[in-house]
Amino acid sequence: RDSPEKSIPICTLKNFPNQIEHTLQWARDWFEGTFAQDPASVNQYLSQPDFVKKLDATPNTKLSTLERLNASLVKDRPVKFEECIVWARHQFEEKYSNTIKQLLHNFPPGMKTSTGQPFWAGTKRQPKPLVFDMEDPEHMEFIISASNLRAFNYRLKGERDVAMFRAVLSNIVVPEFVPKSNVKIAQNDKELSEQQEDMMDVDTQAEKVIEQLPEPSSLAGYRLQEAEFEKDDDKNFHMDFITSASNLRARNYEIQEVDKHKAKFIAGKIIPAIATTTALVTGLVCLELYKLVGGKKDVESYKNGFVNLALPFFAFSEPIKVAKTKAGDWEWSVWDKIEIDGRKKPWTLEDFMKHIEKEYKVEVNMLSYGVSILHSFFSPAAKRKQRMGMTMTDLVEHVTKKKLPESQKTLQFEICCVDKDDEDVELPAVHYRIK
């Protein structure tokens, strides 16, 4: 079995990072807590009558959970996108400037340990606070990604226009930070544990926060969206946020920054494939490709391969023939599709229906695009008649209420049909070319 994954001490993550892996884990935890767990807690509070009571079972996190609930529903709840930008700007100041200033107030430069050694030495890198600069691409990347993730949580329309961000940012007033003398910062995980045990009565503080929370009945039907981390979607701002958040923290501590590709590799815990296995599988695939290029038609010529180099074990078997579905005189498999070219002249729904019915000798009862039904035999006659004259692209946009992306070249439709005897007929998906 693999050796257990080495965890990073909490105090290293919170106050004393010294590797990019530390700042990436810190950013990943921030993402999970703010954009996934906080919305989940809000939804549980609004939907579960005993949610607050259940928090008694976790006294160490009860107060922080309630305070985050209060921030999400009362103090920092946005109603327009501009307020998400304000929130992101204040988060920048809090995480990359104020927290660092407080840390340096507690452990000033030149401070000595009880043994007379410099405190800021070895793995403890002395940080420096950042000053926000709209001309710094990393600063703006953080603001844009954090604002859009916040907007996603609250179901607000996002924005990518940098000029719009600059206009809002130029009018934000950030309060001047004054370090607090009564704040204790743990130097290691042992001190952190002791501090948690010495906390004052949590219930008293919790009650004060609960009094400020809105009654769930006053927000009936209101829910936030949770952001489920997905590293491979370049449009969801997840890796943009984690990369910029990590790099800014790395800049605090003078740690080498990384690009999004490297950040994705580390934060996504991508495990490289063993070269020998990859080479073997590639070789077996190429052998099958030679047969295909050589014109081999019989399935007996091809082989499935099962390999385990650790044993070692090699086994080969003949693949089974692909299942065929009969539709009248036509047989088709999962590899088949019906192709219609609508690039020269856009087809209307009426054109589309007549083509399917004439070509495949069936009657179309239902036509769908994804989860949206474009045509059905049980729809009101007036609606069916109205849609018959619409082009396929206009129909899709009309029913889904979404504009098709400029890059989309094909529409895929699913059809339900019956033959002349009113028996169900299965047909493959229809690919309609638009570009």
C-alpha positions as CSV (number, residue, x, y, z in Angstrom):
1,R,0.0,0.0,0.0
2,D,1.0,3.6,-0.5
3,S,2.5,5.5,2.5
4,P,0.0,7.9,4.2
5,E,0.0,11.4,2.7
6,K,2.1,13.8,4.8
7,S,-0.1,16.6,6.2
8,I,1.0,20.2,6.6
9,P,0.9,21.6,10.2
10,I,-1.9,24.1,10.6
11,C,0.4,26.8,11.9
12,T,2.6,26.5,8.9
13,L,-0.4,27.0,6.7
14,K,-1.9,29.9,8.7
15,N,1.2,31.9,9.6
16,F,4.6,30.4,8.5
17,P,4.5,29.0,5.0
18,N,7.8,28.3,3.3
19,Q,6.9,26.4,0.1
20,I,4.5,27.0,-2.7
21,E,2.7,23.7,-1.7
22,H,1.8,25.5,1.6
23,T,0.4,28.5,-0.1
24,L,-1.6,26.4,-2.6
25,Q,-3.1,24.3,0.2
26,W,-3.9,27.5,2.0
27,A,-5.7,28.9,-1.1
28,R,-7.4,25.5,-1.7
29,D,-8.7,25.5,1.9
30,W,-9.9,29.1,1.5
31,F,-11.8,28.2,-1.7
32,E,-13.4,25.2,0.0
33,G,-14.4,27.1,3.1
34,T,-15.7,30.3,1.5
35,F,-17.2,29.1,-1.8
36,A,-18.4,25.6,-0.9
37,Q,-18.8,25.1,2.9
38,D,-20.2,28.6,3.7
39,P,-23.0,28.3,1.1
40,A,-23.7,24.8,2.3
41,S,-24.0,26.0,5.9
42,V,-26.4,28.8,4.8
43,N,-28.6,26.3,3.0
44,Q,-28.6,23.9,6.0
45,Y,-29.5,26.8,8.3
46,L,-32.4,27.8,6.0
47,S,-33.7,24.3,5.5
48,Q,-33.0,22.4,8.7
49,P,-34.9,23.7,11.8
50,D,-32.4,22.0,14.2
51,F,-29.2,23.2,12.4
52,V,-28.1,25.6,15.2
53,K,-28.8,23.0,17.9
54,K,-26.6,20.5,16.0
55,L,-23.7,22.9,16.3
56,D,-23.5,22.1,20.0
57,A,-21.9,18.8,19.1
58,T,-18.9,20.7,17.6
59,P,-18.1,23.5,20.2
60,N,-14.7,24.2,18.6
61,T,-16.3,25.3,15.4
62,K,-19.7,26.5,16.6
63,L,-18.9,30.2,17.0
64,S,-16.9,30.4,13.7
65,T,-19.7,28.7,11.8
66,L,-22.3,31.1,13.2
67,E,-20.1,34.1,12.5
68,R,-19.7,33.0,8.9
69,L,-23.4,32.5,8.6
70,N,-23.9,36.0,9.9
71,A,-21.5,37.4,7.3
72,S,-23.1,35.4,4.5
73,L,-26.7,36.4,5.3
74,V,-26.4,39.8,7.0
75,K,-23.1,41.7,7.0
76,D,-21.7,40.8,3.6
77,R,-24.7,39.6,1.6
78,P,-24.5,41.1,-1.9
79,V,-27.5,42.1,-4.0
80,K,-25.5,43.3,-7.0
81,F,-22.2,42.4,-8.6
82,E,-20.5,45.6,-7.6
83,E,-20.8,44.5,-4.0
84,C,-18.9,41.3,-4.8
85,I,-16.0,43.4,-6.1
86,V,-16.1,45.4,-2.8
87,W,-16.0,42.2,-0.9
88,A,-13.1,40.8,-2.9
89,R,-11.1,44.1,-2.4
90,H,-11.6,43.9,1.4
91,Q,-10.6,40.2,1.3
92,F,-7.4,41.2,-0.4
93,E,-6.7,43.8,2.3
94,E,-7.5,41.4,5.1
95,K,-5.5,38.4,3.9
96,Y,-2.5,40.0,2.3
97,S,-2.0,43.2,4.3
98,N,-3.8,43.3,7.7
99,T,-3.1,39.8,8.7
100,I,0.6,40.2,7.9
101,K,0.8,43.5,9.8
102,Q,-0.8,41.8,12.8
103,L,1.7,38.9,12.6
104,L,4.6,41.3,12.4
105,H,3.1,43.3,15.4
106,N,3.1,40.1,17.5
107,F,6.5,38.9,16.2
108,P,8.4,42.0,15.1
109,P,11.5,41.9,12.9
110,G,14.6,41.3,15.0
111,M,12.7,39.4,17.7
112,K,14.6,36.7,19.6
113,T,13.3,33.3,20.9
114,S,13.7,32.3,24.5
115,T,17.0,30.6,23.5
116,G,18.4,33.9,22.0
117,Q,18.0,32.7,18.4
118,P,16.3,35.0,15.8
119,F,12.6,34.2,15.6
120,W,12.4,34.9,11.9
121,A,15.0,32.3,10.8
122,G,15.1,28.9,9.1
123,T,11.7,27.8,7.8
124,K,10.0,30.9,9.4
125,R,10.2,33.5,6.6
126,Q,9.6,37.1,7.7
127,P,6.6,38.2,5.6
128,K,5.8,41.7,4.2
129,P,2.3,43.1,3.6
130,L,1.2,43.8,0.1
131,V,-0.1,47.1,-1.2
132,F,-3.0,46.8,-3.6
133,D,-2.2,47.9,-7.2
134,M,-4.7,47.8,-10.0
135,E,-1.7,47.7,-12.5
136,D,-0.5,44.4,-11.1
137,P,-2.0,41.5,-13.1
138,E,-1.9,39.1,-10.2
139,H,-3.8,41.6,-8.0
140,M,-6.5,42.0,-10.7
141,E,-6.7,38.3,-11.4
142,F,-7.5,37.8,-7.7
143,I,-10.2,40.5,-7.6
144,I,-11.9,39.2,-10.8
145,S,-11.9,35.6,-9.9
146,A,-12.9,36.1,-6.3
147,S,-15.7,38.5,-7.3
148,N,-17.1,36.1,-9.9
149,L,-17.0,33.1,-7.5
150,R,-18.9,35.3,-4.9
151,A,-21.4,36.2,-7.6
152,F,-21.9,32.5,-8.5
153,N,-22.6,31.7,-4.8
154,Y,-25.4,34.4,-4.7
155,R,-26.7,33.6,-8.2
156,L,-25.7,37.1,-9.5
157,K,-24.5,37.7,-13.1
158,G,-20.7,37.7,-13.3
159,E,-18.5,40.1,-15.2
160,R,-15.1,39.9,-17.0
161,D,-14.8,43.5,-18.2
162,V,-11.6,44.9,-16.6
163,A,-12.7,48.5,-17.1
164,M,-15.8,47.9,-15.0
165,F,-13.7,46.4,-12.2
166,R,-11.3,49.4,-12.3
167,A,-14.2,51.8,-12.1
168,V,-15.6,50.2,-9.0
169,L,-12.2,49.6,-7.4
170,S,-11.2,53.3,-7.7
171,N,-14.2,54.3,-5.5
172,I,-13.7,51.7,-2.7
173,V,-12.5,53.2,0.6
174,V,-10.4,50.7,2.6
175,P,-10.2,51.4,6.4
176,E,-6.8,51.9,7.8
177,F,-5.6,48.9,9.8
178,V,-4.4,49.3,13.4
179,P,-2.7,46.2,15.0
180,K,-4.4,44.8,18.1
181,S,-2.4,44.2,21.2
182,N,-4.7,41.5,22.7
183,V,-4.4,39.1,19.7
184,K,-2.5,35.9,20.4
185,I,-0.9,34.0,17.5
186,A,0.2,30.5,18.0
187,Q,3.8,29.6,17.1
188,N,3.0,25.9,16.6
189,D,0.1,23.5,16.6
190,K,0.5,22.7,20.3
191,E,0.0,26.4,21.3
192,L,-3.0,26.6,18.9
193,S,-4.6,23.6,20.7
194,E,-4.0,25.3,24.1
195,Q,-5.5,28.5,22.9
196,Q,-8.6,26.8,21.7
197,E,-9.0,25.2,25.2
198,D,-8.6,28.6,26.9
199,M,-11.3,30.3,24.9
200,M,-14.0,32.1,26.8
201,D,-17.5,30.8,27.0
202,V,-18.4,30.0,23.4
203,D,-22.2,29.8,24.2
204,T,-22.4,33.4,25.4
205,Q,-20.7,34.7,22.2
206,A,-22.7,32.3,20.0
207,E,-26.1,33.5,21.5
208,K,-25.2,37.1,20.5
209,V,-24.5,36.1,16.9
210,I,-27.7,33.9,16.8
211,E,-29.7,37.0,17.7
212,Q,-28.5,38.8,14.6
213,L,-29.3,36.0,12.2
214,P,-32.5,36.3,10.1
215,E,-35.3,33.9,10.7
216,P,-35.2,31.1,8.1
217,S,-38.9,31.8,7.4
218,S,-38.1,35.3,6.3
219,L,-35.9,33.8,3.5
220,A,-38.2,31.1,2.4
221,G,-37.0,29.5,-0.9
222,Y,-33.7,31.5,-0.7
223,R,-30.6,29.3,-1.4
224,L,-27.0,29.8,-2.3
225,Q,-25.1,27.9,-4.9
226,E,-22.1,25.8,-3.7
227,A,-19.0,25.9,-5.9
228,E,-17.8,22.3,-6.3
229,F,-14.1,22.5,-7.2
230,E,-13.3,21.6,-10.8
231,K,-9.7,22.2,-11.9
232,D,-10.2,21.4,-15.6
233,D,-12.9,24.0,-16.4
234,D,-11.0,27.2,-17.5
235,K,-14.2,29.3,-17.4
236,N,-15.3,28.7,-13.8
237,F,-12.6,30.9,-12.2
238,H,-11.7,28.0,-9.7
239,M,-8.0,27.7,-10.8
240,D,-7.8,31.4,-11.5
241,F,-8.7,32.1,-7.9
242,I,-6.5,29.4,-6.4
243,T,-3.5,30.4,-8.5
244,S,-3.7,34.1,-7.8
245,A,-4.6,33.6,-4.1
246,S,-1.6,31.3,-3.7
247,N,0.8,33.5,-5.6
248,L,-0.1,36.6,-3.6
249,R,0.5,34.7,-0.4
250,A,3.8,33.4,-1.8
251,R,4.7,37.0,-2.6
252,N,4.0,37.9,1.1
253,Y,6.6,35.4,2.1
254,E,9.0,35.7,-0.9
255,I,8.3,32.2,-2.1
256,Q,8.7,31.4,-5.8
257,E,5.4,31.8,-7.6
258,V,4.0,29.3,-10.1
259,D,1.8,29.6,-13.2
260,K,-1.8,28.1,-13.5
261,H,-0.6,24.9,-15.1
262,K,1.8,24.1,-12.3
263,A,-0.7,25.2,-9.7
264,K,-3.3,22.9,-11.2
265,F,-0.7,20.1,-11.1
266,I,-0.1,20.6,-7.3
267,A,-3.5,21.6,-6.1
268,G,-5.3,18.9,-8.1
269,K,-3.0,16.3,-6.7
270,I,-2.2,15.0,-10.2
271,I,-0.2,11.8,-10.0
272,P,2.1,11.3,-13.0
273,A,1.6,7.9,-14.8
274,I,4.5,5.4,-14.6
275,A,6.4,5.7,-17.9
276,T,6.7,2.0,-18.5
277,T,2.9,1.4,-18.2
278,T,2.2,4.3,-20.4
279,A,4.6,3.1,-23.0
280,L,3.1,-0.4,-22.9
281,V,-0.5,0.8,-23.3
282,T,0.5,3.1,-26.1
283,G,2.2,0.2,-27.9
284,L,-0.8,-2.0,-27.6
285,V,-3.1,0.8,-28.9
286,C,-0.8,1.4,-31.9
287,L,-0.9,-2.3,-32.8
288,E,-4.7,-2.1,-33.0
289,L,-4.5,1.1,-35.1
290,Y,-2.2,-0.8,-37.6
291,K,-5.0,-3.3,-38.1
292,L,-7.5,-0.5,-38.6
293,V,-5.3,1.3,-41.2
294,G,-4.7,-2.1,-42.8
295,G,-8.4,-2.5,-43.5
296,K,-9.2,-5.3,-41.1
297,K,-13.0,-5.6,-41.0
298,D,-13.6,-8.7,-38.9
299,V,-13.8,-8.2,-35.2
300,E,-11.7,-11.4,-34.6
301,S,-8.7,-9.5,-35.9
302,Y,-8.7,-7.1,-32.9
303,K,-7.8,-7.7,-29.3
304,N,-8.7,-6.3,-25.8
305,G,-5.6,-6.2,-23.6
306,F,-5.4,-6.7,-19.8
307,V,-2.1,-5.9,-18.2
308,N,-0.6,-5.7,-14.7
309,L,3.1,-5.2,-14.7
310,A,3.4,-5.7,-10.9
311,L,2.4,-9.4,-11.1
312,P,3.3,-9.6,-14.1
313,F,0.1,-10.5,-16.0
314,F,-0.8,-10.2,-19.7
315,A,-4.1,-11.4,-21.2
316,F,-5.8,-10.8,-24.5
317,S,-9.4,-11.5,-25.6
318,E,-11.6,-10.9,-28.6
319,P,-13.9,-7.9,-28.3
320,I,-17.6,-8.6,-28.6
321,K,-19.5,-7.1,-31.5
322,V,-21.2,-3.8,-30.9
323,A,-24.9,-4.1,-30.2
324,K,-27.1,-3.1,-33.1
325,T,-30.6,-1.5,-32.9
326,K,-33.0,-2.1,-35.8
327,A,-35.1,0.8,-37.1
328,G,-37.2,-0.4,-40.0
329,D,-34.7,-1.5,-42.7
330,W,-31.9,0.3,-41.0
331,E,-29.5,-1.0,-38.3
332,W,-27.5,1.3,-36.2
333,S,-25.1,1.2,-33.2
334,V,-23.8,3.5,-30.5
335,W,-21.2,4.7,-32.9
336,D,-23.7,5.9,-35.5
337,K,-25.4,9.3,-35.6
338,I,-27.8,11.1,-38.0
339,E,-26.0,14.1,-39.6
340,I,-27.8,17.1,-41.0
341,D,-26.0,20.1,-42.5
342,G,-27.7,23.4,-41.8
343,R,-24.8,25.6,-42.7
344,K,-25.9,26.8,-46.1
345,K,-29.5,27.2,-45.3
346,P,-30.8,27.1,-41.7
347,W,-33.6,24.5,-41.3
348,T,-36.8,25.2,-39.6
349,L,-38.4,22.8,-37.2
350,E,-40.9,21.9,-40.0
351,D,-38.0,21.1,-42.4
352,F,-36.3,19.0,-39.8
353,M,-39.4,17.0,-38.9
354,K,-40.3,16.3,-42.6
355,H,-36.7,15.1,-43.3
356,I,-36.7,12.6,-40.4
357,E,-40.2,11.3,-41.2
358,K,-39.4,10.9,-45.0
359,E,-35.9,9.5,-44.6
360,Y,-36.6,7.0,-41.8
361,K,-40.3,6.3,-42.3
362,V,-41.3,7.3,-38.8
363,E,-43.4,9.9,-37.0
364,V,-41.6,12.2,-34.5
365,N,-43.4,12.3,-31.2
366,M,-40.8,14.3,-29.2
367,L,-37.7,16.3,-29.9
368,S,-35.3,17.4,-27.2
369,Y,-32.1,19.3,-26.8
370,G,-30.4,18.4,-23.5
371,V,-33.1,18.6,-20.9
372,S,-35.2,21.0,-22.9
373,I,-38.2,19.6,-24.9
374,L,-38.4,21.5,-28.2
375,H,-41.4,19.6,-29.7
376,S,-43.9,17.0,-28.3
377,F,-47.2,15.6,-29.6
378,F,-49.0,16.5,-26.3
379,S,-48.1,20.2,-26.5
380,P,-50.9,22.7,-27.3
381,A,-51.5,22.9,-31.0
382,A,-50.9,26.7,-31.1
383,K,-47.5,26.3,-29.5
384,R,-46.5,23.5,-32.0
385,K,-47.7,25.6,-34.9
386,Q,-45.7,28.7,-33.7
387,R,-42.5,26.6,-33.3
388,M,-42.7,24.9,-36.7
389,G,-41.6,28.1,-38.5
390,M,-38.6,28.8,-36.2
391,T,-35.1,27.8,-37.3
392,M,-33.4,25.2,-35.2
393,T,-31.0,27.6,-33.6
394,D,-33.7,30.1,-32.8
395,L,-35.8,27.4,-31.3
396,V,-33.0,26.2,-29.0
397,E,-32.3,29.7,-27.8
398,H,-36.0,30.4,-27.3
399,V,-36.7,27.2,-25.3
400,T,-33.5,27.2,-23.2
401,K,-33.5,31.0,-22.8
402,K,-29.7,31.0,-23.4
403,K,-27.7,32.4,-26.2
404,L,-25.6,29.7,-28.1
405,P,-21.8,30.2,-27.6
406,E,-20.1,31.7,-30.7
407,S,-17.7,28.7,-30.7
408,Q,-20.5,26.1,-30.9
409,K,-20.6,24.3,-34.2
410,T,-23.1,21.5,-33.7
411,L,-26.5,21.0,-32.0
412,Q,-27.3,17.5,-30.8
413,F,-30.9,16.4,-30.6
414,E,-32.6,13.4,-29.2
415,I,-35.8,12.1,-30.9
416,C,-38.6,9.8,-29.9
417,C,-40.4,8.2,-32.8
418,V,-43.1,5.7,-33.7
419,D,-43.6,3.7,-36.9
420,K,-46.8,3.3,-39.0
421,D,-48.1,0.7,-36.5
422,D,-47.5,3.1,-33.6
423,E,-44.6,1.0,-32.2
424,D,-41.7,2.9,-30.6
425,V,-38.7,3.2,-32.9
426,E,-35.2,4.1,-31.5
427,L,-33.0,6.3,-33.6
428,P,-29.5,7.6,-32.8
429,A,-28.8,11.2,-31.8
430,V,-29.1,13.8,-34.5
431,H,-26.1,16.1,-35.1
432,Y,-27.2,19.3,-36.8
433,R,-24.2,21.4,-38.1
434,I,-24.6,25.2,-37.7
435,K,-21.1,26.3,-38.6
